[in-house]
Amino acid sequence: MRAIACKSLPSGVLVACLTVSGCESPPVETIQTGYRGTGMVQVDNQEASIAKRAANQPPAAIPPIPGDETATAASAYQNVQLLGDLSTGEFNRLMIAITNWVSPQEGCTYCHSAENFADDSKYTKTVSRRMLEMTRHINSGWKPHVAETGVTCFTCHRGQPVPANVWFRDAGPAHAKAYSGNKAGQNAPAFKVGLSSLPNDPFTFYFDMADEIRVASAQALPGGNPHDIMQTEKTYGLMMHLSRSLGVNCTFCHNSQSFSSWSQSTPQRVTAWHGIRMVRDLNANFLTPMTETFPRNRLGPLGDAPKLNCATCHQGAHRPLYGASMLKDYPVLGSSAMSAQGPTAP
């Protein structure tokens, strides 16, 4: 939204001025992504795109560090539980890169004790080990979503110890204890659902649990039908999050003739299907189990660990970093013993 100076204008012009001030500022382009007549277009605000692309630039790769290529990190240093098979030069290069990606202000001592780098007393070191395992798991086990582009620590952290887009379980707004006072999370506009009146916690339902995502019921009559309008509204709340996280609209994945039809959807819908299940996997198997590892000040108001959603990686771009692959410069982050592929999409 762009503010427009409207002082000293005639009253009629003032009304028009205030009316257009709530619209997107030009230039705006539409890009056709589907058949003509289906409304499958993406709206591109060029001014916003320039800012998003500037915020999604990957850092330059750290150049190779000279060293003894025959000496491994496990033999040269103490307590190297991961990456011990790397040469000392490649190990130090990766540690410098991770420091720049995650804690450029704090430096090595964000995870390590300055007196003894082998010491494990800092919780951040324990968490970072598990996050390295998670990164490898994503790159080797979720190729249907990340393909060969992959992810690194920078994909989420962007130079911050805590990624900008993590979430916690939400107790919701206070309400009367009687049944009539419970709004079921609605009519309390939240940024994560586009400031709409939709249920304002789509993350718990779909990224922490595995509620069925659907808008239309598969049967007409209510008898034995588990799907209701509340489920539809929760699904729309999730879609608002997806749209904002990727900087796209509904037709990036769906054909507006039939939102539920897979045969009329774009290939991106399959990629998104895998992405939702990947987020559930990471939250359930990597982040939530570390609840006891985090100090109290790093937990949410209900005592849960920080968790991922789509915005954690994408940060407004339809592909994180607009598809730039950092994994090719740090291939060791792409291998994992946990290499089973994700589930098969419909």
DOLONU-470254 format. One record per residue: x, y, z of N, C-alpha, C in turn. Coordinates in steps of 0.1 Angstrom, whole numbers, m for minus. Each point is the difference from the previous one (the first is absolute). Layout:
<recs>
- n.u / n.v / n.w / ca.u / ca.v / ca.w / c.u / c.v / c.w
- X / Y / Z / X / Y / Z / X / Y / Z
...
</recs>
This chain:
<recs>
- n.u / n.v / n.w / ca.u / ca.v / ca.w / c.u / c.v / c.w
- 9 / m12 / 0 / m9 / 12 / 0 / 9 / 12 / 0
- m3 / 10 / m8 / 8 / 12 / m1 / m8 / 12 / 5
- 6 / 8 / 9 / m7 / 12 / 5 / 0 / 11 / m10
- m11 / 7 / m2 / m1 / 11 / m10 / m3 / 13 / 8
- 7 / 10 / m3 / m2 / 13 / 6 / m13 / 6 / m6
- m10 / 3 / 8 / m13 / 5 / m5 / m4 / 14 / 6
- 9 / 7 / 6 / m3 / 13 / 5 / m3 / 9 / m11
- m8 / 10 / 3 / m3 / 11 / m10 / m6 / m5 / m13
- m7 / m11 / 0 / m6 / m5 / m12 / m15 / 2 / 1
- m7 / 3 / m11 / m15 / 1 / 0 / m6 / m13 / 7
- m12 / 2 / 5 / m6 / m11 / 8 / m2 / m13 / m9
- m5 / 2 / m13 / m2 / m11 / m8 / 13 / m8 / m3
- 10 / 8 / m3 / 13 / m6 / m3 / 6 / m7 / 13
- m3 / 6 / 12 / 4 / m6 / 12 / m6 / m14 / 2
- m13 / m1 / m3 / m7 / m13 / 2 / 7 / m11 / m9
- 2 / 4 / m13 / 7 / m9 / m10 / 14 / m4 / 5
- 7 / 10 / 5 / 13 / m2 / 5 / 1 / m10 / 11
- m9 / 1 / 10 / m1 / m9 / 11 / m4 / m14 / m5
- m8 / 0 / m10 / m5 / m13 / m5 / 12 / m8 / m6
- 8 / 6 / m9 / 11 / m7 / m6 / 12 / m2 / 9
- 0 / 7 / 11 / 12 / m2 / 9 / 1 / m14 / 6
- m12 / m7 / 0 / 0 / m14 / 5 / 4 / m10 / m10
- 2 / 4 / m12 / 3 / m10 / m11 / 15 / m1 / m1
- 5 / m11 / m7 / 14 / m1 / m3 / 4 / 11 / m9
- 12 / 5 / 2 / 6 / 10 / m8 / 5 / m6 / m13
- m1 / 7 / m11 / 5 / m5 / m13 / 15 / 0 / 0
- 7 / m6 / m9 / m6 / m9 / m11 / m2 / m14 / 5
- m12 / m5 / m4 / m4 / m14 / 3 / m2 / m8 / m13
- 6 / m11 / m1 / m2 / m9 / m12 / m7 / m13 / 3
- m7 / m5 / m9 / m5 / m14 / 1 / 7 / m9 / m9
- 3 / m12 / 5 / 7 / m10 / m8 / m9 / m12 / m1
- m4 / m4 / m12 / m9 / m11 / m3 / 8 / m13 / 3
- m6 / m9 / 8 / 6 / m13 / 4 / m8 / m12 / m5
- m12 / 3 / m5 / m9 / m11 / m4 / m7 / 3 / m13
- m10 / m8 / m3 / m8 / 3 / m12 / m7 / 13 / 1
- m2 / 7 / m12 / m7 / 12 / 0 / m15 / m2 / 4
- m5 / 9 / 7 / m14 / m1 / 4 / m2 / m6 / 14
- 11 / m6 / 5 / m2 / m7 / 13 / 4 / 10 / 12
- 5 / 11 / m4 / 5 / 9 / 11 / 12 / m4 / 7
- 8 / m9 / m6 / 12 / m5 / 6 / 12 / 10 / m3
- 1 / 10 / 8 / 10 / 10 / m2 / 6 / 3 / 13
- 13 / 4 / 0 / 7 / 5 / 12 / 1 / 15 / m1
- m2 / 7 / 11 / 1 / 15 / 0 / 14 / 3 / 6
- 7 / 8 / m8 / 14 / 3 / 4 / 1 / 15 / 2
- 2 / 5 / 12 / 3 / 14 / 3 / 15 / 1 / m1
- 4 / 7 / m11 / 14 / 1 / m3 / 8 / 7 / 12
- m5 / 10 / 6 / 7 / 6 / 11 / 2 / m9 / 11
- m11 / m8 / 4 / 2 / m10 / 11 / 9 / m11 / m4
- 0 / m4 / m13 / 9 / m11 / m4 / 14 / 4 / 1
- 4 / 12 / m3 / 14 / 5 / 1 / 4 / m1 / 15
- m8 / 4 / 9 / 3 / m1 / 14 / 2 / m15 / 5
- m10 / m8 / m5 / 1 / m14 / 4 / 12 / m7 / m6
- 4 / 3 / m12 / 12 / m6 / m6 / 12 / 4 / 7
- 1 / 13 / 4 / 11 / 5 / 8 / 2 / m8 / 13
- m12 / m3 / 6 / 0 / m7 / 13 / 3 / m15 / m1
- 0 / m5 / m13 / 1 / m15 / m2 / 13 / m3 / m8
- 10 / 8 / 2 / 13 / m2 / m7 / 9 / m9 / 9
- 5 / m11 / m5 / 9 / m9 / 8 / 13 / 7 / 2
- 7 / m3 / 11 / 14 / 5 / 1 / 10 / m7 / m9
- 11 / 6 / m2 / 10 / m6 / m8 / 6 / m12 / 7
- 4 / m11 / m7 / 6 / m12 / 6 / 13 / 3 / 6
- 3 / m6 / 11 / 13 / 2 / 7 / 11 / m8 / m9
- 11 / 7 / m4 / 10 / m7 / m8 / 6 / m12 / 8
- 6 / m9 / m7 / 7 / m11 / 6 / 11 / 4 / 10
- 2 / m7 / 11 / 10 / 4 / 10 / 11 / m10 / m2
- 12 / 4 / m2 / 12 / m9 / m2 / 2 / m8 / 13
- 4 / m12 / m1 / 3 / m8 / 11 / 4 / m14 / m4
- 2 / m9 / 10 / 4 / m14 / m3 / m13 / m7 / m4
- m1 / m4 / m12 / m12 / m7 / m5 / m1 / m14 / 5
- 11 / m5 / 6 / 0 / m14 / 5 / m5 / m1 / 15
- 1 / 12 / 7 / m4 / 0 / 14 / m15 / 3 / 1
- m8 / m9 / 7 / m14 / 2 / 1 / m3 / 9 / 13
- m12 / 6 / 0 / m4 / 8 / 11 / m1 / m9 / 13
- m4 / m12 / m2 / m2 / m9 / 12 / 14 / m3 / 6
- 10 / m1 / m8 / 14 / m3 / 5 / 7 / 12 / 5
- m4 / 12 / m5 / 7 / 12 / 4 / m6 / 7 / 12
- m14 / m1 / 2 / m7 / 7 / 10 / m7 / m10 / 9
- m3 / 5 / 12 / m8 / m8 / 10 / m15 / 1 / m2
- m7 / m11 / 3 / m14 / 0 / 1 / m7 / 5 / m13
- 5 / m4 / m11 / m7 / 3 / m13 / m10 / m12 / m3
- m12 / 2 / 4 / m10 / m11 / m1 / m6 / m1 / m14
- 0 / 11 / m8 / m5 / 1 / m13 / 11 / 6 / m9
- 0 / m4 / m13 / 10 / 6 / m9 / 14 / m4 / 2
- 2 / m10 / 9 / 14 / m3 / 3 / 8 / m6 / m11
- m7 / m4 / m11 / 8 / m6 / m11 / 5 / 11 / m10
- m4 / 12 / 2 / 5 / 11 / m8 / 15 / 3 / 3
- 7 / 5 / m10 / 14 / 5 / 2 / m1 / 12 / 9
- 11 / 3 / 7 / 0 / 11 / 9 / m3 / 13 / m7
- 5 / 2 / m12 / m2 / 12 / m8 / m15 / 1 / m3
- m6 / m10 / m5 / m15 / 0 / m4 / m8 / 2 / 13
- 3 / m7 / 11 / m7 / 2 / 12 / 0 / 14 / 5
- 12 / 6 / 0 / 1 / 14 / 5 / m8 / 10 / m9
- 1 / m3 / m13 / m7 / 8 / m10 / m15 / 0 / 3
- m6 / m12 / 3 / m14 / m2 / 2 / m3 / 7 / 13
- 8 / m1 / 11 / m3 / 7 / 12 / 0 / 15 / m1
- 9 / 5 / m8 / 0 / 15 / m3 / m13 / 4 / m7
- m4 / m8 / m10 / m12 / 3 / m7 / m12 / m1 / 9
- m1 / m10 / 9 / m12 / m1 / 9 / 0 / 12 / 10
- 12 / 4 / 4 / 0 / 12 / 9 / m5 / 12 / m7
- 4 / 2 / m12 / m5 / 11 / m8 / m15 / m1 / m2
- m6 / m12 / m2 / m14 / m1 / m3 / m8 / 1 / 12
- 5 / m4 / 12 / m9 / m1 / 12 / 4 / 11 / 10
- 12 / 2 / 3 / 4 / 9 / 11 / 11 / 9 / m4
- m1 / 8 / m10 / 11 / 9 / m4 / 4 / 10 / 11
- m9 / 4 / 8 / 3 / 10 / 10 / 6 / m7 / 12
- m5 / m12 / 4 / 4 / m7 / 12 / 13 / m7 / m3
- 2 / m5 / m12 / 12 / m7 / m3 / 0 / m15 / 4
- 11 / m6 / 1 / 1 / m15 / 3 / m6 / m3 / 14
- 2 / 10 / 9 / m4 / m2 / 14 / m15 / 0 / 2
- m8 / 1 / m11 / m14 / m1 / 2 / m3 / m15 / 3
- 8 / m9 / m5 / m2 / m14 / 2 / 11 / m6 / 9
- 12 / 5 / m1 / 12 / m6 / 6 / 4 / 8 / 13
- 6 / m7 / 9 / 6 / 7 / 11 / 14 / 5 / m5
- 3 / 13 / 4 / 12 / 6 / m5 / 12 / m7 / 6
- m1 / m6 / 12 / 11 / m7 / 6 / 2 / m14 / m5
- m10 / m6 / m5 / 1 / m14 / m5 / m11 / m3 / m10
- 4 / 0 / m13 / m10 / m2 / m10 / m6 / m14 / 0
- 6 / m9 / 7 / m5 / m14 / 0 / m11 / m1 / 11
- m2 / 10 / 8 / m10 / 0 / 11 / m14 / 0 / m6
- m9 / m8 / 6 / m14 / 0 / m5 / m10 / 7 / 10
- 5 / 8 / 8 / m9 / 6 / 11 / m10 / 10 / m6
- 3 / 6 / m11 / m10 / 10 / m6 / m11 / m8 / m8
- m12 / 4 / 3 / m12 / m7 / m7 / 1 / 3 / m14
- 5 / 11 / m5 / 0 / 3 / m14 / 9 / m9 / m8
- 10 / m6 / 7 / 8 / m10 / m8 / m8 / m13 / m2
- m7 / m4 / 10 / m9 / m12 / m1 / m10 / 2 / m11
- m6 / 12 / 0 / m10 / 3 / m10 / 6 / 1 / m14
- 12 / 6 / m1 / 6 / 1 / m14 / 3 / m14 / m5
- 4 / m9 / 8 / 3 / m14 / m5 / m13 / m6 / m6
- m11 / 2 / 7 / m12 / m6 / m5 / m5 / 7 / m12
- 3 / 13 / m1 / m4 / 8 / m12 / 8 / m4 / m12
- 12 / m4 / 2 / 8 / m5 / m11 / m5 / m13 / m5
- m5 / m9 / 9 / m6 / m12 / m3 / m13 / 2 / m8
- m7 / 10 / 5 / m13 / 3 / m7 / 2 / 5 / m14
- 11 / 9 / m2 / 3 / 5 / m13 / 3 / m12 / m10
- 8 / m9 / 5 / 4 / m11 / m9 / m13 / m9 / m3
- m8 / m1 / 10 / m13 / m8 / m2 / m9 / 6 / m10
- m1 / 14 / 0 / m8 / 7 / m10 / 6 / m3 / m14
- 13 / 2 / m1 / 6 / m1 / m14 / 1 / m14 / m5
- 0 / m10 / 8 / 1 / m14 / m5 / m14 / m6 / 0
- m9 / 3 / 9 / m13 / m7 / 2 / m12 / 7 / m6
- 2 / 13 / m3 / m12 / 8 / m5 / 3 / 6 / m13
- 6 / m7 / m9 / 3 / 5 / m14 / m13 / 3 / m8
- m11 / m7 / 3 / m13 / 5 / m7 / m4 / 14 / 3
- 6 / 6 / 11 / m3 / 14 / 3 / 12 / 9 / m4
- 12 / m4 / 5 / 11 / 9 / m2 / 9 / m3 / m12
- m3 / m11 / m7 / 6 / m5 / m12 / 16 / 0 / 2
- 7 / 4 / m10 / 15 / 1 / 1 / 5 / 13 / 5
- m9 / 10 / 2 / 3 / 13 / 5 / 5 / m1 / 14
- m8 / m7 / 8 / 3 / m2 / 14 / m1 / 12 / 9
- 4 / m2 / 12 / 0 / 11 / 10 / 13 / 0 / 8
- 4 / 11 / 6 / 11 / 1 / 9 / m6 / 7 / 13
- 9 / 2 / 9 / m4 / 7 / 12 / m5 / 14 / m3
- 6 / 6 / m10 / m3 / 14 / m4 / m14 / 1 / m5
- m6 / m10 / m6 / m13 / 0 / m6 / m10 / 5 / 10
- 1 / m4 / 13 / m9 / 4 / 10 / 6 / 12 / 8
- 13 / m1 / 4 / 5 / 9 / 10 / 3 / 14 / m6
- 5 / 1 / m11 / 3 / 13 / m7 / 8 / 10 / 10
- 10 / m6 / 6 / 8 / 9 / 9 / m5 / 2 / 14
- m10 / m7 / 4 / m6 / 1 / 13 / 1 / m13 / 8
- 3 / 0 / 13 / 0 / m12 / 8 / m13 / m7 / 0
- m11 / 7 / 0 / m14 / m5 / 0 / m6 / 4 / m13
- m5 / m9 / m9 / m6 / 4 / m12 / m12 / 10 / 2
- m2 / 9 / m9 / m10 / 10 / 2 / m14 / m6 / 0
- m2 / m11 / m6 / m13 / m6 / m2 / m1 / m13 / 7
- m1 / 0 / 13 / m4 / m13 / 7 / m13 / 3 / 8
- m6 / m11 / 5 / m13 / 2 / 6 / m1 / m9 / 13
- m9 / 4 / 8 / m3 / m7 / 12 / m15 / m2 / 1
- m4 / m10 / 8 / m14 / m2 / 2 / m6 / 13 / 6
- m13 / 3 / m4 / m6 / 12 / 3 / m12 / m2 / 9
- 0 / 5 / 12 / m12 / m1 / 9 / m12 / 7 / m6
- 2 / 10 / m9 / m11 / 7 / m5 / m4 / 12 / 9
- m9 / 8 / m5 / m5 / 11 / 8 / m8 / m4 / 12
- 1 / 7 / 11 / m8 / m3 / 12 / m15 / 1 / m3
- m8 / m9 / 6 / m14 / 0 / m3 / m7 / m5 / 13
- m13 / 2 / 0 / m8 / m4 / 11 / 0 / m16 / 1
- m1 / m5 / 12 / 1 / m15 / 2 / m12 / m7 / m5
- m11 / 7 / m1 / m12 / m6 / m6 / 2 / m3 / m14
- m8 / m10 / m5 / 1 / m5 / m14 / m2 / 12 / m10
- m10 / 9 / 3 / m3 / 11 / m9 / 11 / 10 / m1
- 10 / 0 / 9 / 11 / 9 / 0 / 11 / m4 / m8
- 0 / m13 / m5 / 12 / m5 / m7 / m2 / 3 / m15
- 9 / 7 / m6 / m1 / 4 / m14 / 7 / m11 / m9
- 5 / m10 / 5 / 7 / m11 / m7 / 11 / 6 / m9
- 7 / 10 / 5 / 11 / 6 / m7 / m4 / 9 / m12
- m13 / 3 / m1 / m5 / 9 / m11 / m3 / 14 / 4
- m2 / 9 / m10 / m3 / 14 / 3 / 10 / 7 / 9
- 12 / m5 / m1 / 11 / 7 / 7 / 12 / 1 / m10
- m1 / 9 / m9 / 9 / 0 / m12 / 15 / m1 / 4
- 7 / m10 / m6 / 14 / m2 / 2 / 8 / 1 / m13
- 12 / 4 / 1 / 8 / 2 / m11 / 3 / m13 / m8
- 1 / m11 / 8 / 3 / m13 / m6 / m11 / m5 / m9
- m13 / 5 / 1 / m10 / m4 / m9 / m5 / 13 / m8
- 9 / 9 / m3 / m3 / 11 / m9 / m9 / 10 / 7
- 0 / 1 / 13 / m8 / 10 / 7 / m15 / m3 / m3
- m4 / m12 / m3 / m14 / m4 / m2 / m6 / m5 / 12
- m13 / m3 / m1 / m7 / m5 / 12 / 0 / m15 / 0
- 9 / m6 / m8 / 1 / m15 / 0 / 6 / m5 / 13
- m1 / m13 / 4 / 7 / m5 / 12 / 15 / 4 / m1
- 4 / 7 / 11 / 13 / 6 / 0 / 12 / m9 / 4
- m2 / m13 / 1 / 11 / m9 / 3 / 0 / m12 / m10
- 4 / 2 / m12 / 1 / m11 / m9 / 11 / m9 / 2
- 11 / 5 / 7 / 12 / m8 / 2 / m2 / m12 / 9
- m7 / 1 / 11 / m1 / m12 / 9 / m8 / m11 / m7
- m11 / 4 / m8 / m8 / m10 / m6 / 8 / m8 / m11
- 8 / 7 / m8 / 6 / m6 / m12 / 15 / m2 / 0
- 7 / 7 / 9 / 14 / m1 / 1 / 5 / m7 / 12
- m8 / m1 / 10 / 3 / m7 / 13 / m8 / m13 / 0
- m13 / 1 / m4 / m8 / m12 / m1 / m2 / m3 / m15
- m9 / m8 / m4 / m1 / m4 / m14 / m15 / 0 / m4
- m7 / 11 / 3 / m14 / 1 / m4 / m1 / m1 / m15
- m11 / m5 / m5 / m2 / m1 / m14 / m3 / 14 / m6
- 7 / 3 / m11 / m1 / 13 / m6 / m10 / m2 / m12
- m11 / 7 / 2 / m10 / m1 / m11 / m10 / 12 / 1
- m6 / 3 / m11 / m10 / 11 / 0 / m14 / m5 / m3
- m1 / m10 / m9 / m13 / m5 / m4 / m1 / m15 / 6
- m12 / m3 / 5 / m3 / m13 / 5 / m1 / m10 / m12
- 3 / m12 / 3 / m1 / m11 / m11 / m15 / m5 / m1
- m9 / 4 / 9 / m14 / m5 / m1 / m9 / 12 / 4
- m12 / m1 / m5 / m10 / 11 / 2 / m7 / m1 / 13
- m5 / m11 / 5 / m8 / m1 / 12 / 9 / 0 / 12
- m5 / 5 / 11 / 8 / 1 / 12 / 2 / m13 / 8
- m9 / m10 / m2 / 1 / m12 / 8 / 14 / m7 / m2
- 7 / m1 / 11 / 14 / m7 / 0 / 10 / 8 / m8
- m3 / 13 / m3 / 10 / 8 / m7 / 9 / 7 / 10
- 13 / m3 / 0 / 9 / 7 / 10 / 4 / 14 / m4
- m3 / 5 / m12 / 5 / 13 / m4 / m11 / 10 / 2
- 4 / 12 / 5 / m9 / 10 / 3 / 6 / 14 / m4
- m8 / 10 / 1 / 4 / 14 / m4 / 12 / 5 / 8
- 1 / m5 / 13 / 12 / 4 / 8 / 13 / m5 / m6
- m1 / m12 / m5 / 12 / m6 / m7 / 4 / 8 / m12
- m10 / 4 / m8 / 2 / 9 / m12 / 7 / 13 / 4
- m5 / 6 / 11 / 5 / 13 / 4 / 15 / m2 / 5
- 3 / m11 / 7 / 14 / m2 / 4 / 9 / m2 / m12
- m5 / m7 / m10 / 7 / m3 / m12 / 4 / 14 / m7
- m10 / 9 / m1 / 2 / 13 / m6 / 10 / 8 / 8
- 0 / m2 / 13 / 10 / 7 / 8 / 14 / m5 / m4
- 2 / m13 / m1 / 13 / m6 / m5 / 4 / 5 / m13
- m10 / 1 / m10 / 3 / 5 / m13 / 4 / 15 / 0
- m5 / 8 / 9 / 4 / 14 / 1 / 15 / 0 / 5
- 4 / m9 / 9 / 14 / m1 / 4 / 9 / m4 / m12
- m4 / m10 / m7 / 8 / m5 / m11 / 2 / 12 / m11
- m11 / 7 / m3 / 0 / 10 / m10 / 10 / 11 / 5
- m1 / 5 / 12 / 9 / 10 / 5 / 14 / m5 / 1
- 2 / m12 / 4 / 14 / m5 / 2 / 8 / m1 / m13
- m8 / m4 / m11 / 7 / m2 / m13 / m2 / 12 / m9
- m7 / 10 / 4 / m2 / 12 / m8 / m8 / m3 / m13
- m10 / m9 / 1 / m8 / m4 / m12 / m15 / 1 / 4
- m8 / m2 / m10 / m14 / m1 / 3 / m5 / m15 / m3
- m13 / m2 / 1 / m5 / m14 / 0 / 3 / m7 / m12
- 0 / 7 / m12 / 1 / m7 / m12 / 15 / m4 / m3
- 9 / 2 / 9 / 13 / m5 / m1 / 0 / m15 / 0
- m9 / m6 / 8 / m2 / m14 / 2 / m13 / m5 / m6
- m11 / 8 / 1 / m13 / m5 / m3 / m6 / 6 / m13
- m8 / m7 / m7 / m8 / 5 / m11 / m13 / 5 / 6
- m4 / 12 / m2 / m12 / 6 / 6 / m13 / m6 / m5
- 1 / m8 / m11 / m12 / m7 / m4 / m4 / m11 / 10
- 10 / m6 / 6 / m3 / m11 / 10 / 12 / m1 / 10
- m1 / 7 / 11 / 12 / 0 / 9 / 4 / m13 / 5
- m10 / m10 / 1 / 3 / m13 / 6 / 6 / m9 / m11
- m1 / 2 / m13 / 4 / m9 / m10 / 15 / 0 / m1
- 6 / m12 / 2 / 14 / m1 / m2 / 4 / 0 / m15
- m9 / m6 / m8 / 3 / m1 / m14 / 1 / 14 / m7
- m7 / 10 / 6 / 0 / 14 / m6 / 10 / 9 / 8
- 7 / m5 / 9 / 9 / 8 / 8 / 14 / 1 / m7
- 8 / 9 / 5 / 13 / 2 / m6 / 10 / m10 / 8
- 12 / m2 / m6 / 9 / m9 / 7 / 5 / 5 / 13
- m2 / 13 / 2 / 4 / 6 / 13 / m8 / m5 / 12
- m13 / m5 / m3 / m8 / m5 / 10 / 6 / m13 / 6
- 6 / m8 / m8 / 6 / m12 / 5 / 12 / 3 / 9
- 8 / 10 / m5 / 11 / 5 / 8 / m4 / 5 / 14
- m11 / 7 / 0 / m5 / 6 / 12 / m6 / m11 / 9
- m6 / m11 / m6 / m5 / m11 / 8 / 12 / m7 / 8
- 11 / m2 / m7 / 12 / m5 / 6 / 5 / 9 / 11
- 0 / 13 / m3 / 5 / 10 / 9 / m7 / 0 / 14
- m14 / m1 / m1 / m7 / 0 / 12 / 3 / m12 / 9
- 2 / m12 / m7 / 3 / m12 / 8 / 15 / 0 / 5
- 8 / 7 / m8 / 14 / 2 / 5 / 0 / 8 / 13
- m7 / 11 / 0 / m1 / 9 / 12 / m5 / m8 / 12
- m10 / m9 / m2 / m5 / m8 / 11 / 11 / m9 / 5
- 7 / m6 / m9 / 11 / m10 / 3 / 11 / 7 / 8
- 4 / 12 / m4 / 11 / 7 / 7 / m5 / 5 / 14
- m12 / 4 / 1 / m5 / 5 / 13 / m1 / m12 / 10
- m5 / m11 / m6 / m3 / m12 / 9 / 13 / m7 / 4
- 10 / m1 / m9 / 11 / m9 / 2 / 13 / 8 / 4
- 0 / 13 / m2 / 12 / 7 / 3 / m2 / 11 / 10
- m10 / 9 / m2 / m1 / 12 / 9 / m8 / m3 / 13
- m12 / m6 / m1 / m7 / m3 / 12 / 8 / m9 / 10
- 7 / m10 / m4 / 8 / m8 / 9 / 11 / 7 / 7
- 3 / 12 / m4 / 11 / 8 / 7 / m6 / 10 / 10
- m13 / m2 / 3 / m6 / 10 / 10 / 8 / 1 / 13
- 4 / m12 / 5 / 7 / 0 / 13 / 14 / 6 / m2
- 6 / 1 / m12 / 13 / 5 / m2 / 0 / 15 / 1
- m10 / 7 / m5 / m1 / 14 / 0 / m2 / 6 / 14
- 6 / 11 / 3 / m3 / 7 / 13 / m14 / 6 / m1
- m6 / 3 / 11 / m14 / 5 / 1 / m2 / 12 / m9
- 9 / 9 / 0 / m2 / 12 / m8 / 0 / m2 / m15
- 4 / m12 / m5 / m1 / m3 / m14 / m13 / m8 / m3
- m8 / m3 / 10 / m12 / m7 / m3 / m12 / 10 / m1
- m11 / m5 / m6 / m12 / 8 / m2 / m8 / 2 / 13
- m10 / 8 / 0 / m8 / 3 / 12 / m7 / m13 / 5
- m2 / m10 / m8 / m5 / m13 / 5 / 10 / m10 / 3
- 13 / 4 / m1 / 11 / m9 / 4 / 5 / m9 / m11
- m4 / 3 / m13 / 5 / m9 / m11 / 12 / 6 / m7
- 7 / m8 / m7 / 12 / 4 / m7 / m4 / 8 / m13
- 10 / 8 / m5 / m3 / 7 / m13 / m1 / m10 / m11
- m9 / 3 / m9 / m3 / m10 / m11 / 0 / 8 / m14
- 0 / m8 / m10 / 1 / 5 / m14 / m13 / 2 / m6
- m1 / 9 / m10 / m12 / 0 / m9 / 6 / 4 / m14
- m8 / 3 / m10 / 4 / 2 / m13 / 9 / 13 / m1
- m3 / 10 / 8 / 7 / 13 / m1 / 14 / m2 / 6
- 3 / m10 / 8 / 13 / m1 / 6 / 11 / m1 / m11
- m3 / m8 / m11 / 9 / m1 / m11 / m2 / 10 / m11
- m13 / 1 / m4 / m3 / 8 / m12 / 1 / 15 / 2
- m4 / 5 / 11 / 1 / 14 / 3 / m4 / 9 / m12
- m12 / m3 / m5 / m6 / 9 / m10 / 3 / m4 / m14
- 9 / m9 / m3 / 4 / m4 / m13 / m6 / m14 / m3
- m5 / m2 / m13 / m6 / m12 / m3 / 10 / m12 / 0
- 13 / 3 / m1 / 10 / m10 / 2 / 10 / 7 / 9
- 4 / m6 / 12 / 10 / 6 / 8 / 12 / 6 / m7
- 4 / 12 / 3 / 11 / 6 / m7 / m2 / 1 / m15
- m13 / m1 / m5 / m3 / 0 / m14 / 7 / m11 / m7
- 2 / m11 / 6 / 5 / m12 / m6 / 15 / m1 / m1
- 7 / 10 / 6 / 15 / m1 / 1 / 4 / m12 / 9
- 9 / m8 / m5 / 4 / m12 / 8 / 14 / 3 / 7
- m1 / 0 / 13 / 13 / 0 / 8 / 6 / m13 / 2
- m9 / m11 / m2 / 4 / m13 / 4 / 12 / m5 / m9
- 1 / 5 / m12 / 11 / m4 / m9 / 13 / 4 / 6
- 1 / 11 / 8 / 12 / 4 / 5 / 4 / m7 / 14
- m11 / m7 / 6 / 2 / m7 / 12 / m7 / m13 / m1
- 5 / m9 / m9 / m7 / m13 / m2 / m1 / m9 / 12
- 8 / 2 / 10 / 0 / m9 / 11 / m13 / 2 / 8
- m7 / 11 / m2 / m13 / 2 / 6 / m12 / m7 / m7
- 4 / m6 / m11 / m11 / m7 / m8 / 0 / m15 / 3
- 8 / m6 / 8 / 1 / m14 / 2 / m6 / m4 / 14
- m6 / m11 / 0 / m6 / m4 / 13 / m3 / m15 / 0
- 1 / m6 / 11 / m4 / m15 / 1 / m15 / m1 / 0
- m7 / 11 / 3 / m15 / 0 / 0 / m4 / 4 / m14
- 1 / m8 / m10 / m2 / 4 / m13 / m13 / m5 / m6
- m9 / m6 / 8 / m13 / m5 / m6 / m8 / 12 / m5
- m6 / m2 / m12 / m8 / 11 / m6 / m13 / 2 / 7
- m6 / 12 / m2 / m12 / 3 / 6 / m12 / m8 / m6
- m12 / 2 / 5 / m12 / m7 / m5 / m3 / 4 / m15
- m9 / m8 / m6 / m4 / 3 / m14 / m12 / 9 / 0
- 0 / 10 / m9 / m11 / 9 / m1 / m11 / m6 / m7
- m13 / 5 / 2 / m11 / m5 / m8 / 2 / 1 / m15
</recs>
